[in-house]
């Protein structure tokens, strides 16, 4: 049995990689899900207990299927329990023009309908199961970091209204302070913003643990501390080997996203690219501090840079601030990205330069070479399916895709665009594809400076 082959340093996948994360401090200790031991037989096996896997398992159980979920760590341990908590439009890095050119305008319409449906899906789930998610923010705000970006927003205004059928508002730079949106750019003032009335912010860990509770109540067996070490087809079934036992199943759903491996199964090799996303969280801000900066809005917000910043003032008056750009999962790499986060935070919110940021952590999001989500077959294996590549927007898209993956596994029609099921091309450089990130970051920084 070969060890799992992964392209980040081992520390990225170790239990300690969650150290420093704010979200575990907001919830009671998670329920114990014992490791799988001995031989277990099921109808459907879900590998990965994040948003996609838990949504898939819940949908399967509610359809009457015997379902077992296994995870190397625990439900919500990975990116699903440590992200920024933005339930919003997204899922693809490819823009609308690119999707329309590749797949046609009808498929673009289906993609946009899926984005909206994904947000509605999370809202409906949290209400149906009474999951307390610390919800806030009506819609999302994109802030223009340059005059060029604001001009683009002006051009997008009518397109967005027509595409999503919701209220969209352009906010000029001179209006921002009066709306509680006062902040600075890294090299000058911000140039305005665009608000879209879709989405909301939430506590990602409370949502993940709530999904796990709902799935368990529906009859799903969840086993934490149970990595899948190998998958072997055996007749009409599959044998999944784990450290303490074996799981035999007729169907497989793989939902490990940024925490996937190159050889589980080998079809996954080079079809996904994990990227680090890092976050700091302040102590609670006083009303005087909030007034001094002039950012009092509870909107989830991000800027228009390629290497974007995302941030929100949470209900307990802590400020969450995140960005991408780390290249190594090492103490030195994390020290550098933490310093960079703090420097960017201080530049954008100068009145808060003296405010402590005791919480810092990172997680792995995943991209595909196609820059679009994947929900489709797991290679040429029968009754095997996979879902991954949310491009940093997995709260909504990962959740909805998980439910749709369950429909696919049950032989039912899905509502997803057809191109979601097109197998992603492999990244160039294969196991060394992380080297591409360094060059990409240079290019993005140059583009952001224009």
MARLUM-230045 format. One record per residue (C-alpha): residue number from 1; residue in one letter; x, y, z. Coordinates in pm, 1 decimal. Example, Ala and Ser with C-alpha at 12.3 -4.5 7.8 and 13.67 -1.06 7.14 Angstrom:
2
NODE tordo marmi     east    north       up
NODE     1     A   1230.0   -450.0    780.0
NODE     2     S   1367.0   -106.0    714.0
REM end
This chain:
450
NODE tordo marmi     east    north       up
NODE     1     X      0.0      0.0      0.0
NODE     2     X    156.8    329.7   -109.4
NODE     3     X    144.4    629.1    126.6
NODE     4     X    -74.6    920.9     25.6
NODE     5     X    108.7   1150.0   -214.2
NODE     6     X     40.7   1517.8   -159.0
NODE     7     X    203.5   1826.6   -298.5
NODE     8     X    222.3   2040.9     16.8
NODE     9     X    441.7   1995.0    318.7
NODE    10     X    311.9   1731.0    565.7
NODE    11     X    229.6   1999.5    824.0
NODE    12     X    -55.2   2122.6    602.4
NODE    13     X   -241.8   1796.0    663.4
NODE    14     X   -152.3   1750.2   1031.2
NODE    15     X   -395.0   1815.3   1314.9
NODE    16     X   -185.6   2110.8   1432.4
NODE    17     X   -250.9   2306.5   1114.8
NODE    18     X   -573.9   2428.5   1274.9
NODE    19     X   -385.6   2592.8   1563.3
NODE    20     X   -459.3   2963.4   1594.0
NODE    21     X   -795.8   2941.9   1416.7
NODE    22     X  -1067.2   3155.1   1573.2
NODE    23     X  -1364.7   2937.7   1479.3
NODE    24     X  -1310.0   2648.3   1724.8
NODE    25     X  -1331.7   2903.0   2006.9
NODE    26     X  -1684.0   2998.6   1899.6
NODE    27     X  -1838.0   2653.2   1937.5
NODE    28     X  -1861.9   2382.9   2198.0
NODE    29     X  -1634.4   2084.1   2158.4
NODE    30     X  -1731.4   1889.0   1848.3
NODE    31     X  -1906.3   1551.8   1896.8
NODE    32     X  -1685.0   1247.2   1898.0
NODE    33     X  -1699.1   1043.8   1578.5
NODE    34     X  -1500.9    724.4   1645.2
NODE    35     X  -1255.1    589.9   1393.3
NODE    36     X  -1368.4    307.3   1171.0
NODE    37     X  -1254.0    -29.4   1302.1
NODE    38     X  -1289.7   -376.2   1155.1
NODE    39     X  -1487.5   -442.0    840.4
NODE    40     X  -1787.2   -223.8    761.6
NODE    41     X  -2017.8   -260.1    462.9
NODE    42     X  -2228.5     20.0    319.4
NODE    43     X  -2405.5    122.8      2.8
NODE    44     X  -2246.3    466.5    -33.9
NODE    45     X  -1907.5    576.0    100.4
NODE    46     X  -1822.6    945.4    116.0
NODE    47     X  -1454.2   1032.7    155.6
NODE    48     X  -1418.2   1379.5    305.9
NODE    49     X  -1637.4   1543.4    572.7
NODE    50     X  -1639.3   1901.0    449.4
NODE    51     X  -1933.2   2090.0    304.0
NODE    52     X  -1954.0   1882.7    -13.3
NODE    53     X  -1920.1   1549.2    161.9
NODE    54     X  -2164.0   1628.2    442.9
NODE    55     X  -2423.1   1767.5    202.3
NODE    56     X  -2386.8   1458.9    -15.8
NODE    57     X  -2419.9   1226.1    280.5
NODE    58     X  -2725.4   1409.5    413.8
NODE    59     X  -2898.1   1395.2     75.0
NODE    60     X  -2818.1   1025.4     36.1
NODE    61     X  -2947.4    937.1    381.6
NODE    62     X  -3265.5   1133.2    328.9
NODE    63     X  -3315.8    933.6      9.2
NODE    64     X  -3299.1    615.7    216.7
NODE    65     X  -2945.3    508.2    125.3
NODE    66     X  -2704.0    352.2    375.5
NODE    67     X  -2417.1    598.0    392.6
NODE    68     X  -2081.8    612.5    570.1
NODE    69     X  -1853.8    918.6    577.9
NODE    70     X  -1484.6    891.4    659.8
NODE    71     X  -1238.5   1173.4    715.2
NODE    72     X   -869.7   1184.7    797.6
NODE    73     X   -936.1   1437.6   1073.6
NODE    74     X  -1294.8   1531.8   1164.9
NODE    75     X  -1602.8   1700.2   1015.5
NODE    76     X  -1528.7   2060.6    929.1
NODE    77     X  -1158.8   2028.6   1011.1
NODE    78     X  -1034.5   2134.2    666.8
NODE    79     X  -1121.5   2441.8    465.7
NODE    80     X  -1492.1   2396.2    543.7
NODE    81     X  -1438.4   2480.7    909.4
NODE    82     X  -1170.8   2746.3    879.4
NODE    83     X  -1271.4   2975.3    587.9
NODE    84     X  -1386.6   3337.2    589.9
NODE    85     X  -1754.7   3248.6    609.0
NODE    86     X  -1867.7   3408.8    281.4
NODE    87     X  -2181.0   3238.8    145.5
NODE    88     X  -2184.1   3418.2   -186.6
NODE    89     X  -2164.7   3401.8   -563.6
NODE    90     X  -1866.3   3213.3   -699.8
NODE    91     X  -1717.1   2872.3   -749.7
NODE    92     X  -1540.7   2942.0  -1078.2
NODE    93     X  -1228.4   3147.1  -1140.1
NODE    94     X  -1315.2   3167.0  -1510.9
NODE    95     X  -1521.0   3477.2  -1587.6
NODE    96     X  -1853.2   3494.1  -1765.5
NODE    97     X  -1703.1   3579.4  -2104.1
NODE    98     X  -1465.6   3283.6  -2080.9
NODE    99     X  -1743.0   3041.0  -1984.0
NODE   100     X  -1967.8   3168.2  -2266.3
NODE   101     X  -1685.1   3137.5  -2519.9
NODE   102     X  -1599.1   2783.1  -2414.5
NODE   103     X  -1943.6   2642.8  -2350.9
NODE   104     X  -2206.1   2882.2  -2488.1
NODE   105     X  -2443.3   3137.9  -2339.6
NODE   106     X  -2694.6   2876.9  -2224.4
NODE   107     X  -2431.5   2708.0  -2011.5
NODE   108     X  -2329.5   3045.7  -1870.1
NODE   109     X  -2693.9   3104.1  -1772.7
NODE   110     X  -2699.7   2763.4  -1604.8
NODE   111     X  -2382.2   2846.3  -1416.6
NODE   112     X  -2527.2   3172.7  -1286.7
NODE   113     X  -2849.5   2997.8  -1188.9
NODE   114     X  -2636.6   2744.5  -1001.1
NODE   115     X  -2457.3   3023.0   -812.4
NODE   116     X  -2790.9   3159.7   -693.0
NODE   117     X  -2927.9   2815.0   -615.6
NODE   118     X  -2618.9   2737.3   -406.8
NODE   119     X  -2676.7   3036.7   -179.3
NODE   120     X  -3045.6   2950.6   -144.8
NODE   121     X  -2952.1   2588.8    -67.4
NODE   122     X  -2736.2   2688.2    230.9
NODE   123     X  -3000.7   2927.7    359.1
NODE   124     X  -3270.6   2661.0    336.1
NODE   125     X  -3054.4   2398.2    508.3
NODE   126     X  -2964.3   2620.5    802.4
NODE   127     X  -3329.4   2711.9    854.1
NODE   128     X  -3460.7   2357.4    814.3
NODE   129     X  -3220.5   2216.0   1071.1
NODE   130     X  -3209.0   2520.6   1298.6
NODE   131     X  -2832.3   2565.8   1260.8
NODE   132     X  -2715.8   2879.0   1444.6
NODE   133     X  -2460.5   3027.7   1204.2
NODE   134     X  -2416.4   3384.9   1341.6
NODE   135     X  -2560.5   3512.5   1015.3
NODE   136     X  -2513.4   3872.5    903.0
NODE   137     X  -2460.0   4081.5    587.5
NODE   138     X  -2722.6   4136.9    321.2
NODE   139     X  -2534.9   4070.3     -1.0
NODE   140     X  -2168.4   4122.2    -81.4
NODE   141     X  -1952.9   4422.8   -162.6
NODE   142     X  -1665.5   4440.3   -411.7
NODE   143     X  -1440.9   4741.9   -364.6
NODE   144     X  -1251.5   4894.4   -657.8
NODE   145     X   -881.2   4919.8   -585.7
NODE   146     X   -819.0   5128.0   -900.9
NODE   147     X   -999.1   5368.6  -1132.6
NODE   148     X   -980.8   5103.8  -1401.3
NODE   149     X  -1154.8   4852.5  -1176.9
NODE   150     X  -1433.2   5098.4  -1096.4
NODE   151     X  -1487.3   5167.3  -1464.2
NODE   152     X  -1525.5   4794.8  -1515.1
NODE   153     X  -1785.3   4785.0  -1237.2
NODE   154     X  -1981.0   5058.2  -1412.5
NODE   155     X  -1983.0   4845.7  -1725.8
NODE   156     X  -2090.5   4536.4  -1531.0
NODE   157     X  -2384.4   4698.5  -1355.2
NODE   158     X  -2660.6   4621.4  -1604.6
NODE   159     X  -2513.8   4282.6  -1694.0
NODE   160     X  -2524.1   4171.1  -1331.3
NODE   161     X  -2878.5   4295.4  -1282.6
NODE   162     X  -2994.9   4105.3  -1587.9
NODE   163     X  -2791.8   3793.2  -1511.9
NODE   164     X  -2896.2   3747.0  -1150.0
NODE   165     X  -3225.6   3935.8  -1133.2
NODE   166     X  -3139.8   4113.2   -807.4
NODE   167     X  -3064.0   4463.2   -690.3
NODE   168     X  -2713.8   4582.0   -778.4
NODE   169     X  -2583.7   4920.2   -666.5
NODE   170     X  -2277.8   5122.8   -761.6
NODE   171     X  -2130.4   5322.1   -472.5
NODE   172     X  -1900.8   5611.5   -557.7
NODE   173     X  -1581.3   5678.4   -365.1
NODE   174     X  -1730.5   5996.8   -220.5
NODE   175     X  -2021.4   5797.8    -72.2
NODE   176     X  -1822.7   5528.0    101.6
NODE   177     X  -1737.7   5707.7    424.1
NODE   178     X  -2102.4   5800.4    477.5
NODE   179     X  -2201.9   5435.0    436.0
NODE   180     X  -1957.0   5313.0    701.3
NODE   181     X  -1716.5   5184.1    435.9
NODE   182     X  -1409.2   5396.3    501.4
NODE   183     X  -1082.0   5224.8    415.1
NODE   184     X   -764.2   5284.8    215.6
NODE   185     X   -592.3   5102.8    -66.9
NODE   186     X   -238.7   4969.7    -48.7
NODE   187     X   -109.0   5258.3   -259.4
NODE   188     X   -386.0   5518.8   -249.2
NODE   189     X   -758.8   5564.2   -199.9
NODE   190     X  -1024.4   5316.8   -301.7
NODE   191     X  -1230.6   5421.8   -604.3
NODE   192     X  -1580.7   5301.6   -520.1
NODE   193     X  -1766.3   4974.5   -480.1
NODE   194     X  -2032.4   4747.3   -623.5
NODE   195     X  -2296.9   4587.7   -401.7
NODE   196     X  -2491.1   4280.1   -511.5
NODE   197     X  -2795.5   4171.8   -313.1
NODE   198     X  -2704.5   3803.9   -294.5
NODE   199     X  -2544.8   3607.6    -15.0
NODE   200     X  -2471.4   3639.7    353.6
NODE   201     X  -2190.9   3579.6    601.8
NODE   202     X  -2181.6   3293.7    851.3
NODE   203     X  -1971.4   3109.8   1106.2
NODE   204     X  -1820.3   2832.5    891.0
NODE   205     X  -1748.8   2591.2   1173.1
NODE   206     X  -2097.9   2618.4   1322.2
NODE   207     X  -2239.1   2548.5    977.9
NODE   208     X  -2011.8   2244.9    922.9
NODE   209     X  -2084.8   2093.4   1264.1
NODE   210     X  -2455.5   2158.3   1215.3
NODE   211     X  -2442.9   1965.1    889.2
NODE   212     X  -2266.7   1678.0   1064.5
NODE   213     X  -2537.7   1667.7   1331.4
NODE   214     X  -2812.0   1671.7   1067.5
NODE   215     X  -2642.9   1393.0    872.0
NODE   216     X  -2597.5   1179.2   1182.7
NODE   217     X  -2961.8   1230.1   1279.6
NODE   218     X  -3060.0   1115.7    929.5
NODE   219     X  -2871.5    789.3    979.9
NODE   220     X  -2526.6    865.8    839.4
NODE   221     X  -2230.0    700.6   1011.8
NODE   222     X  -1936.7    942.9   1038.9
NODE   223     X  -1589.0    817.0   1124.0
NODE   224     X  -1324.4   1074.3   1213.8
NODE   225     X   -954.7    989.6   1232.0
NODE   226     X  -1009.7    757.0    938.1
NODE   227     X   -807.3    843.1    628.9
NODE   228     X   -868.3    640.4    315.2
NODE   229     X   -530.6    484.6    239.7
NODE   230     X   -628.8    295.7    -74.5
NODE   231     X   -930.6    222.4   -291.4
NODE   232     X   -944.4   -114.0   -467.2
NODE   233     X  -1220.2   -225.8   -706.3
NODE   234     X  -1341.4   -574.3   -613.9
NODE   235     X  -1610.6   -717.2   -840.3
NODE   236     X  -1917.3   -495.1   -814.9
NODE   237     X  -1784.7   -322.1   -502.8
NODE   238     X  -1490.4   -118.6   -377.9
NODE   239     X  -1268.0   -187.6    -81.1
NODE   240     X  -1142.0    122.5    100.6
NODE   241     X   -853.8     46.6    332.7
NODE   242     X   -815.4    258.9    646.1
NODE   243     X   -561.5    238.6    931.3
NODE   244     X   -784.4     24.1   1154.4
NODE   245     X  -1028.6   -136.4    918.4
NODE   246     X  -1190.0   -179.8    579.7
NODE   247     X  -1495.8    -15.1    428.1
NODE   248     X  -1672.2   -208.4    154.2
NODE   249     X  -1908.8     -9.0    -61.6
NODE   250     X  -2100.8    -22.0   -387.6
NODE   251     X  -2062.8    353.7   -455.6
NODE   252     X  -1785.9    607.6   -384.8
NODE   253     X  -1812.2    986.2   -355.3
NODE   254     X  -1475.1   1164.8   -325.1
NODE   255     X  -1501.9   1515.8   -177.5
NODE   256     X  -1156.8   1601.5    -42.5
NODE   257     X  -1099.8   1919.5   -250.6
NODE   258     X   -776.5   2099.6   -146.8
NODE   259     X   -682.4   1811.4     82.0
NODE   260     X   -685.2   1551.9   -196.1
NODE   261     X   -391.3   1328.9   -283.3
NODE   262     X   -226.8   1236.0   -610.4
NODE   263     X   -288.3    862.7   -573.2
NODE   264     X   -633.1    830.6   -417.2
NODE   265     X   -705.2    736.5   -687.9
NODE   266     X   -439.2    805.8   -949.4
NODE   267     X   -698.1    971.5  -1172.9
NODE   268     X   -682.5   1270.6   -935.2
NODE   269     X   -313.5   1333.5  -1002.5
NODE   270     X   -253.2   1691.6  -1123.4
NODE   271     X   -624.9   1763.2  -1175.1
NODE   272     X   -644.5   1996.7   -874.2
NODE   273     X   -414.4   2265.6   -739.0
NODE   274     X   -433.2   2350.5   -367.9
NODE   275     X   -365.5   2712.1   -272.1
NODE   276     X   -316.0   2857.6     72.3
NODE   277     X   -561.8   3113.2    199.1
NODE   278     X   -468.5   3285.0    525.5
NODE   279     X   -669.7   3480.9    779.8
NODE   280     X   -618.3   3705.4   1080.4
NODE   281     X   -888.0   3804.6   1330.1
NODE   282     X   -868.5   4098.8   1569.1
NODE   283     X   -978.1   4122.2   1926.6
NODE   284     X  -1323.9   4281.5   1967.7
NODE   285     X  -1314.6   4643.6   1856.6
NODE   286     X  -1462.0   4920.2   2068.7
NODE   287     X  -1723.8   5156.0   1928.0
NODE   288     X  -1466.0   5435.3   1951.8
NODE   289     X  -1217.6   5234.1   1744.7
NODE   290     X  -1482.9   5156.0   1485.5
NODE   291     X  -1577.1   5522.3   1462.9
NODE   292     X  -1212.5   5625.5   1432.5
NODE   293     X  -1161.6   5405.5   1126.9
NODE   294     X  -1505.3   5466.9    975.8
NODE   295     X  -1571.5   5104.0    883.8
NODE   296     X  -1891.8   5012.0   1066.6
NODE   297     X  -2062.5   4804.9    795.3
NODE   298     X  -2134.8   4438.3    855.2
NODE   299     X  -2119.4   4360.4    481.2
NODE   300     X  -1890.2   4082.1    368.2
NODE   301     X  -1645.8   4259.4    141.0
NODE   302     X  -1353.5   4196.4    -88.7
NODE   303     X  -1147.1   4409.1   -322.5
NODE   304     X  -1096.1   4388.4   -697.9
NODE   305     X   -734.7   4278.6   -690.3
NODE   306     X   -632.7   3946.3   -845.1
NODE   307     X   -465.5   3870.8   -511.5
NODE   308     X   -775.6   3990.2   -335.1
NODE   309     X   -832.1   4076.1     28.1
NODE   310     X  -1155.8   3962.0    190.7
NODE   311     X  -1285.9   4099.7    518.0
NODE   312     X  -1589.4   4154.4    738.1
NODE   313     X  -1680.3   4305.6   1072.8
NODE   314     X  -1839.4   4019.7   1262.2
NODE   315     X  -2131.8   4039.0   1507.0
NODE   316     X  -1898.2   4032.4   1808.2
NODE   317     X  -1711.7   4331.7   1654.7
NODE   318     X  -1398.8   4138.3   1564.6
NODE   319     X  -1259.9   4211.8   1218.7
NODE   320     X  -1173.1   3917.4    996.9
NODE   321     X   -917.8   3985.3    723.2
NODE   322     X   -785.4   3732.3    474.6
NODE   323     X   -576.4   3703.0    160.1
NODE   324     X   -380.7   3459.8    -52.0
NODE   325     X    -17.1   3458.4   -150.0
NODE   326     X    161.4   3203.6     70.7
NODE   327     X    375.3   2949.9   -110.6
NODE   328     X    513.9   2722.9    161.0
NODE   329     X    351.4   2548.1    457.7
NODE   330     X    645.9   2598.4    688.9
NODE   331     X    700.1   2808.9   1003.8
NODE   332     X    901.5   3054.5    795.1
NODE   333     X    635.6   3067.5    525.0
NODE   334     X    360.1   3128.6    776.5
NODE   335     X    559.9   3396.5    955.1
NODE   336     X    602.9   3575.3    623.1
NODE   337     X    236.2   3556.7    521.2
NODE   338     X    123.2   3660.5    868.5
NODE   339     X    350.4   3965.3    851.2
NODE   340     X    218.4   4041.2    504.1
NODE   341     X   -141.6   4009.9    620.6
NODE   342     X    -76.6   4246.9    906.7
NODE   343     X     98.7   4500.0    683.5
NODE   344     X   -190.5   4498.6    434.6
NODE   345     X   -444.3   4522.8    717.1
NODE   346     X   -262.9   4823.6    863.1
NODE   347     X   -246.6   4993.9    523.2
NODE   348     X   -616.4   4942.7    452.8
NODE   349     X   -742.4   5016.1    805.9
NODE   350     X   -481.5   5260.1    941.5
NODE   351     X   -681.0   5356.7   1252.1
NODE   352     X   -652.7   4997.1   1370.5
NODE   353     X   -275.7   4967.2   1352.1
NODE   354     X   -257.2   4926.8   1727.4
NODE   355     X   -533.9   4665.6   1743.6
NODE   356     X   -413.0   4316.9   1828.5
NODE   357     X   -472.8   4028.2   1588.9
NODE   358     X   -424.4   3723.7   1813.2
NODE   359     X   -569.2   3474.5   1566.5
NODE   360     X   -393.7   3359.9   1250.0
NODE   361     X   -436.1   3043.9   1041.8
NODE   362     X   -426.9   2905.6    690.4
NODE   363     X   -620.8   2648.8    490.6
NODE   364     X   -612.9   2492.0    146.7
NODE   365     X   -859.2   2588.2   -125.7
NODE   366     X   -847.6   2415.7   -465.7
NODE   367     X   -842.5   2522.4   -828.9
NODE   368     X   -889.1   2319.6  -1144.0
NODE   369     X   -695.3   2374.5  -1465.8
NODE   370     X  -1027.5   2460.9  -1634.0
NODE   371     X  -1089.5   2723.9  -1361.8
NODE   372     X  -1440.2   2584.5  -1312.0
NODE   373     X  -1593.0   2342.3  -1058.6
NODE   374     X  -1595.9   1970.9  -1117.4
NODE   375     X  -1887.5   1743.3  -1028.6
NODE   376     X  -1866.0   1422.8  -1226.7
NODE   377     X  -1728.2   1071.1  -1265.5
NODE   378     X  -1418.3    957.6  -1082.0
NODE   379     X  -1223.5    850.3  -1386.0
NODE   380     X  -1362.5    540.5  -1557.8
NODE   381     X  -1465.0    365.2  -1238.6
NODE   382     X  -1834.0    267.7  -1233.6
NODE   383     X  -2047.8    409.7   -952.5
NODE   384     X  -1763.7    641.3   -845.7
NODE   385     X  -1798.2   1019.1   -839.6
NODE   386     X  -1600.4   1325.9   -734.1
NODE   387     X  -1662.8   1692.9   -660.0
NODE   388     X  -1393.6   1957.0   -610.4
NODE   389     X  -1247.2   2293.4   -719.8
NODE   390     X  -1456.5   2574.1   -570.1
NODE   391     X  -1181.7   2833.2   -624.1
NODE   392     X  -1214.2   2973.4   -272.9
NODE   393     X  -1595.3   2995.2   -274.0
NODE   394     X  -1690.6   2659.7   -130.0
NODE   395     X  -1940.6   2763.7    136.9
NODE   396     X  -2224.0   2789.0   -114.7
NODE   397     X  -2092.1   2606.8   -421.5
NODE   398     X  -1934.8   2316.0   -234.3
NODE   399     X  -2254.1   2264.9    -35.5
NODE   400     X  -2483.6   2266.4   -336.9
NODE   401     X  -2245.2   2058.0   -546.2
NODE   402     X  -2236.5   1795.8   -270.9
NODE   403     X  -2614.8   1762.6   -279.5
NODE   404     X  -2606.7   1744.5   -658.7
NODE   405     X  -2330.1   1482.6   -642.7
NODE   406     X  -2561.4   1270.5   -431.3
NODE   407     X  -2832.3   1303.4   -696.5
NODE   408     X  -2581.9   1193.2   -958.5
NODE   409     X  -2476.9    893.1   -750.3
NODE   410     X  -2841.8    794.5   -709.1
NODE   411     X  -2893.2    805.8  -1085.0
NODE   412     X  -3112.2   1113.8  -1066.3
NODE   413     X  -3085.8   1423.5  -1289.0
NODE   414     X  -2894.0   1722.7  -1160.4
NODE   415     X  -2948.2   2092.8  -1221.3
NODE   416     X  -2581.1   2168.6  -1284.1
NODE   417     X  -2431.0   2303.0  -1607.4
NODE   418     X  -2308.3   2022.1  -1830.9
NODE   419     X  -1950.9   2151.0  -1831.1
NODE   420     X  -1918.6   2086.3  -1456.9
NODE   421     X  -1895.0   1716.5  -1547.8
NODE   422     X  -1611.5   1764.5  -1798.9
NODE   423     X  -1295.6   1608.5  -1648.2
NODE   424     X  -1046.2   1883.6  -1562.4
NODE   425     X   -729.1   1894.5  -1766.6
NODE   426     X   -414.7   1808.6  -1579.4
NODE   427     X   -192.7   2092.0  -1463.0
NODE   428     X    140.5   2130.2  -1633.5
NODE   429     X    445.1   2019.2  -1430.4
NODE   430     X    243.8   1746.9  -1256.7
NODE   431     X    365.2   1690.1   -899.7
NODE   432     X    579.7   2004.8   -926.7
NODE   433     X    287.0   2227.6  -1026.2
NODE   434     X    315.4   2438.2   -712.7
NODE   435     X    613.4   2600.4   -883.6
NODE   436     X    362.8   2767.1  -1116.5
NODE   437     X    221.4   2962.5   -823.7
NODE   438     X    535.9   3170.8   -774.8
NODE   439     X    525.8   3292.7  -1135.4
NODE   440     X    149.8   3346.3  -1116.3
NODE   441     X    184.9   3559.3   -803.5
NODE   442     X    437.6   3784.2   -976.0
NODE   443     X    201.6   3828.3  -1268.6
NODE   444     X    -94.0   3901.9  -1044.1
NODE   445     X    100.2   4159.7   -844.8
NODE   446     X    199.7   4336.6  -1164.0
NODE   447     X   -161.0   4331.6  -1288.2
NODE   448     X   -288.2   4464.8   -955.4
NODE   449     X    -49.0   4759.1   -979.1
NODE   450     X   -200.2   4879.2  -1309.3
REM end
